[in-house]
């Protein structure tokens, strides 16, 4: 890789991508190219139909080598999409990846200003000028390399946690599985039969539990709680309370499989006050224990406590499928029973689910659509039954269903344990309260802290098959660095100028990752823990802290270039 010489005039190469019609149909690419050629330090400019294609990547490598550039600017789509691919191409050609800058001319220009091609083009020219100015002030950096302990901690012994544990243990990695309950299985222990297959849950769960408890590479802690997590990616120090004692061990990675809990609709539709009103989870138990007495009519009400109805604002995704499954089980158990599913929107997504839904209709299960403005009501009817009054949105009339049993479909929500673990591990929760992934499209099981992954209902409401699939994905992500036993951490971290540091320790207060320590009257950054958020640099009153890759001269160069473009 070429070394950057501070006394050498930068040779900057600019690649402008048309992105097919995404950019080229709005932004005047030739005009962007001609303006880029006039910028200081730019030695060549080229356009490409699709930089992210295999041909485009090869062209980038060849052009860099041919023109002898030491810095690169890409005018293309968001860096989140193909930034890593293009960075790898530049590194293969000998350019340090921290001497690369991106101008987003798709999302921020072509898409944002689709109806104004001239304005989009002017903005694209300006963004390219800012990127060139920034990269001129950039410095080559080297990623931090850490050793990774080939073992993992999995928090949660439900189906996703056990699946991830077996996946890693079968590869030879040491797995520490921590479950807060006395037994494994999580919420599946409370279910009766599986959706689609109608297979008994115990038939599926038992062999998995047996595999976990008997595996030589898995150390299991039940009735246990996570007490403390210190260290960083590759070398986490874990403290667990279990069996009345404390155990400590080290792991390289962590997987969160903490699951979720069912929202309790206290006071809604008479739940808790009237007999014969249960949740879907309670119905699962009734069916499992064979305690369901022959009902004449059963009414299931969807979206109770979900989508803004005095509960959570989001759709729990799986409630409709659970209702269809349990309605089918009741109908097959008691064919003469009338079963109604009163829904707002029916979310039986996917071909197999739609086919299951169609079969439920063939069995005689009746579906009634209601609107948010006309929610169902439960009123006494004087004969001991529960009258569900609902305005049928399709028929345009009010119906009365005198039911022996009313079943409320309620959403999955984050539990208190998940919130506590979020604070302990410094990993973010989304607006729905569940663990928020780093990036849905590209890093769907990674969290905001390096080396920590998520799977199953800990990330949001999911079906069993989705939880299992995601568990394999999380295990694969965790296995990769453990297999290599080394990992590279991005060099975008804070650094302290000890001569300027006045020892006020404000940086320690504002750092959300606890990456700052205080020794001998000065602040110091633990690079392995630092995530480059910039809080410490922004808060430092003596300007003793700067961010690698985001130093003042780089930002100011961009700002000045922006004003020149006006």
N, C-alpha and C positions, 0 to 999 in steps of 0.2 A: 504494500500500500504506500502511495506517495506521501512523503512528509510535507507538511505545510511550512513554507518559509515565510516568516512575517515580513521580510524585506522584499519579497517577490511580489510583483503586481499580479493580482488575481486574474486567472483566466476562467471566465464563467461561460458555461454552455447553457443555453435555454432551449427546452423542448416544449413545444406547444401542441397540445392534443385536441383534435377535432371531436373525439369521442363519438364517432359516427355522426348522426344528426343531432345528438344531445347538445353539443356545443356549436358545431359548425353551422347549423341552421339559424342560429340567433347571433352569435358573435362573429364579427368580421375577422376571421383568422389571419388573412394576409396583412391586414392593418396592424394587428397585434404583433405579428412577426417583424414588420418593418420598424415599428417603434422600439421593439426590444433590441434590434441591431444597433440603435443609437445610444443605448445606455452605457455608462462608464464600466469598463471591466469586462464587458461581454465580448467574447471572441468568436462565437458562432451561435446561430439560431436555426432551429429546424422544426418543421411541423410534421405531425404524424396522425394518421387516421385513428389509431387505437394503440396508445402506449402500453396498455396492460396486456395486450395480446403477446403470444410467444414471439411473433415477428417484431413487434414493437420493442420488447425487452432486449432482443438481440441487437436491434438497431441502436438502442441506447448505449449498450456496451461497446459496439464497434465505433460509434461516433465519438465517444469519450476518448478511446484509445487513439483514434485517428487524429483528433484535434488537440490532444494533449491538455485537456481542461483539468483544473483542480477543484472546481466548484460547479454545482449544477442547480438550475432552477427548473421545476416542472410546473407548467401551466396546464392544469388538467382538472380532474374531479377531486373530491374530498380526500385528504391524506388518510382518512380512516378506511377507505375502500382498498386502495392498492399502494399505499405509502410504503409498506414493508417490502412489497415486491420490487418497487422501483429503487428503494434504498439498497436492496441486495444486489441489484444489477449494477448500481454505481460502485458498490464496494468490490464487486468482482472485477470491475474495470480499474480499481485503484483509488477511488475517491472516498474519503472518510465520510460516513453517513451524516455526521454533524456539520458537514459543509454542503448540505443539500437544503433547499428551501422550496416550499410548495405555494403556488398561487391557485386558489380554488376558483376556477372560471366556469365551472358547471353549476353547482348548487348556488353559489353566491352571485353569479352573473347571468348565465344563459337561462337557468331555471327561475331565478328570483325576478328577472326582468325580461321575461319571454315576450311581452308585448312592446318592448322598447329596445330594438336591436342596437340603435346608436348609443343609448345609455349603457346597455350591457357591454358593448365594445369599449366604450370609454372607461368603464369600471375595470374591465379585464386588463386594459393597458396600464391602468393605475396599480392594480394588484401585482402585476408582473414587475413593475418598477420598484415597488416596495419589497418584493421578494429578492430582487437583485441587490438592492441596497442593504438588506439584512445579511445576505450571505457573504457580502464583502467584509463584514465585520465579524463573521463567525470564526470560531477557532476549532481545530480538530480535537475531538475528545475520545477517550477510550472507555468502553463499558467496563463496569466492575465485574469481576469473575468470582463466584462463590462456590464453595464445596457444598454438596447436598447430601444430607443424611438419607440413606435409602430406606426410609420408613415413613409411614403416614399415620396421622390421627384422623379418625372418622367420628364425627359427633352425630349420633343418632342411629338407632338400630332398627329402623323401619325397613321397608322393602328396598328403598334406594340406597340406604346406608349399608345394608347387608350385601346388596349386589356389588357395590363399589368395593367393599371389603374383600369379597371372594375374588373379584376380578384382579385386584392387586396382589392378594395373597397367593393366587395361583401362578403369578409371575415371579414369585420368590421374594416379594417385598414383605417386610415386617409391618403388620397392621395393628394399631391400637384402636379398638372400637368401644366408644363410651355411650352407654344408654342410661337415661335417667330412670326408666321404669325397671321393675324386677325381672321382666321378661322381654325378649326380642319380639319384633313384629309390628310395633307401632300401631297405627290406626287400623291396619288390616286385621288385627286381633278382634276388632269390634264388628267386622263385616261378615256377611252371611255367604253370598256367592258373588262370583266375578261377573262383570259386565261382558256381554257378547257370548261368552262360553257357558255361563251359568255353572261353572265349576266351583265346587266347595273351596272356600278360601284356605281352609286347613290343609287340603290336599296339595296346594301350591306352596303354602308357607312352611309346613313341617320340614320338607327336605332341605329348604334353604337355611332354616334355623339349625338343622342338624349339621349342615355343611360348615356353617360359621363356628358353632360351638366345638366342633371336632377338628378344625383346621389347625395344624401346628404353627402356621405363621400368623395366626390371629390371637391377640390377647384381648379378652373380653372383660369389660367392666359394666356390670349391671347395678341398678340402684345407685348410680354414680353421678357426679357432677363435676364440671370443669371449674377449677378454682383460679387458675392463673396461666397466662400464656406470655412468655417473654421471648426475646431473640428475634430472629428474622428468617426469611425464606432460606431454606437449606439447613437451618439450625434453630428450630423452635424448641424452647424449653417448656414442657407441659407439666402442670401440677393437677392431679385428679384426686377427688375425694371419693373413696369407695370402700364398702365393707367396714366402716368405722375407722379407716386409716387413710393415710396420704401416700400417694405414689407419684414419683417424678420420673420422666423419661424425655428423650429428645427425638424429634421427628424432622424430616425435611419438608413435608407438605401437610396441608390440612384440608379435609373435605367436610363441608357442612351439609348434613342430611337431617336436619332437626325437625323437618315436617311442619305440620300446621295443626290447628284445632278447629272444631266446628263452632260457628257462631251460635250462641244461645239466644233465641228470640224471646226473652223474658218480657211478658206483657203484650206481646204482639199476637193478634188473632186469638187472644184468650189462652195462649200457651202458659202453663203453670197455674192457671186459675180454673180451667174447665177440664174435665176428664175426656179422654178420647182424642186429645190433640197432642201429637208427637212430632219429633223431627225425623228426617230420613235415617239418621244414624241410630235413633232409638227403634225405628221400625226394623232395621237390620238385626238388632238384638232380639226383638220379638220374634222375627222369622227364624232366627238361628236357634232360639230356645223352644221353637214350636208352640208359642203361646198366643198365636193369633187365632181368636175365635172367629167362626164364620161370620163375616160382615155382609150386610146387604148392599151397602154402598160405601166406597172409599173415595175421598177427594184429596188430591195432592195440589198444593198451592206453591208455585214457583217464585223465585226471586224474593223470598222473605228475608229481609235484612240486607238485601243486596241492591246494587244499582241505585243507591240514594234513598232507599226506603228505611230511614231511621237506623241504618247500619253502616255498611261500607259502600263506596261509590262504584266499585267495579263489579263485573260479571265473574262469577266463580267457575265458569266454563263447564264443569263436570256435573253440576246439579241436575240438569235436564236428563243427561244420560243415566244418572242414578235413579231418577224418578221413573224413567221408562223401564229400567231393569226391574225395580221393585214392583211396579205396576204389573209387569209381565209375570213375575213370580206369584203375585196374589191371584192373578187371573187364572193361572195354571193350577194353583192350589184349590181355588174355589171358582170354577168356570161360570157359575150363576151370579157371581158378585159383579156389580157395576163399578167400574173404576174410571175416575175422571182425573185428567191432568189439566190443571188450570194454569196456563202459561202466558207470559208476556211476549217472549221470543223463544223459539225452541232451538237450542244449540246442540244438535246432534250432528256435529261436523264429521266429515269423512264418509267414504262409500259404505264401509261396514256398519257404521253407526246409523246411517240413513236407512240401510236395509233392515236393521234391527227395529228402527222406529216404524218402518212400514209393516213389519210383522206384528208389532204391537197393535197397530190399527186393525189388522186383519183379525186379531184375537178379540176385538170388540172394545178395546180401551178407547175412551172418548177424550178428545182434546178440545179444550175451550180456550180461546184467546181473549185476554183482557187487555185493557190499555192502562197506562200509568194514571190517567185521570179518573179511571173507574176501577179501582182495586176491589178485589173480592172482600166480602164482609161475612162474619160468622155471627148469626143471631139465633136466639132460642126459638124453637118451634112448638114447644109445649108438650111434646111427646117423648122427650128424653134424647132426641137425636140432635145432631149439630147441623143446622141449616146454613149452607154456604150460598150466599146470594152473589151472583156475578153477572155483569153486563157482558153478553157475548158480542165481541167486536165484529164478527163476521155476519151473524144473524141480525144484529141490531136490536136485540131485545134482552131483557133481564131474565135470568134463569135461577131457579132455586134447586139446590141439590141437598136433600136431607140425608146426611151421612152418619154412619156408625163410627167412622174413623176419619180424622183429618190429619194429613201428613204435610208438614212444612219443610220445604227444601231451602236450606240455609247455606251460606257460603263458608268456605274455608278462610280462616284469618290467621295472622301471625300470633303466636303465643308469647307469654312473658319470658320464657326461657330463650326464645330467639332474640328478643330485644336485649336481653342481658349479654348474650354472646356477641351481638353486634357491637356493643360498647367495649367488651373485653378485647375483641380482635380488631377493633377499629375498622370494621367493614361496613359499607353503607346499606341503609334500608331505602327502598323506593317509596313513592307516594302511597302505595298500597300497603306498606308496612312489611313487605317481604324483602329478602336479601336481593339487592340490585346488582345485576351482572355488569361487567365492565363495558360490554358492547354487544348488543343483541345479535347482530349479524356475524361478527368475527370472533367474539370472545364470550359466547353465551353461557359458559360455566365458570368463567374466571370472575373474581371479585376485584375490588379496588386495591387490595393488598397483595403483593406478589406471593405466590405459593399457596394461596387459599382459594378453594374452588367450592362450588355449590351444586346441589342436585336435588331433584324431587320437589315436594311441596314446600320446601324451605324457600324456594325461589318464587313460588306462586302456585295456585291451584292446578293440579295435574291429575290425569288418569294414571292408573297403575302402569300401563305399558309405556306411557311417556316418562314416568319417573324412572323406570328401569333403563330406558334408552339414555336418559340424561346421566344416570349413574355410571354407565359405561363410558360416556363422554368425559365426565369428571375424572374417572379413574385413568383414562388415557392421558388426559392433560397432566395429572399428577405423576404418572409413570415416566413420562418423557424426561424431565430433569433428574429424577431419581435413577433412571437407567444410565444416564450420562455421568451422574455423580458430580456434575458441575453445571452452573448456570450463569448466564450473563445478565447483569442488571443495567438498565439504561443509565447513561452518565449524566442525565439531567437531574442533578442534585444541587443542594445548597453548599456553599463554602464560606468560611468565616475568615475575615482579615483580622488576625489577632491584635494588630497594632491599633485598629480602630475600635475594637470591642471594648465597651465600658463596663461589661459585667452586669447589666441590668436584668438579665434573664427573661426579658419579655418574650424572646424567641421560644423559650421553653413553654410558656403559657399558651402561645398561639399555635404551636405545632400539634396537629391532630393525630400524628403517628408516633409521637414521643421519640423523635429521631434526634433530639438535641440533648446533650449532656453538658454539665458545667464542671470544669476541672481547673484548678489553680487560677480562679478568678476570670476564666475565659469560657465562652461557649464553644462547643465542638459538635460537629455533625456526624452522626453514624450513617455513613453512606448506604449501607445495606438496608437500612430501615427507611431512609428518606425517599419520598415519592415525588419530590419536585413540585409541590403545590405552590410554593412561593410565599406562604403566609409569613414565614420568619423574615424574609427579605423585605417584604412590604411593611412589616411592623417595626423593623430595627430603627431606632431613632438616630443612631450614629452611622447608618448606612454601611455597617461592617459586614453585612451578609449579601452575597450576590448569588444568582442562579446560573449555573453552567448552561450555556445554550440560550440564555435569556438575559444577557447582561444589558446594562443601561445603554451602551453604545449601539447595540444591535437594535433595540426597540426604538431609540431616538432616530437611528438611520431610517427605519421604516416610516416613522412619523414625518420626518422631513421630506422623504420621497412622496408621501401621500399629499402633502401640501403643494409640492411641485407639480403634481398631476392635476391640480385643480385649475 
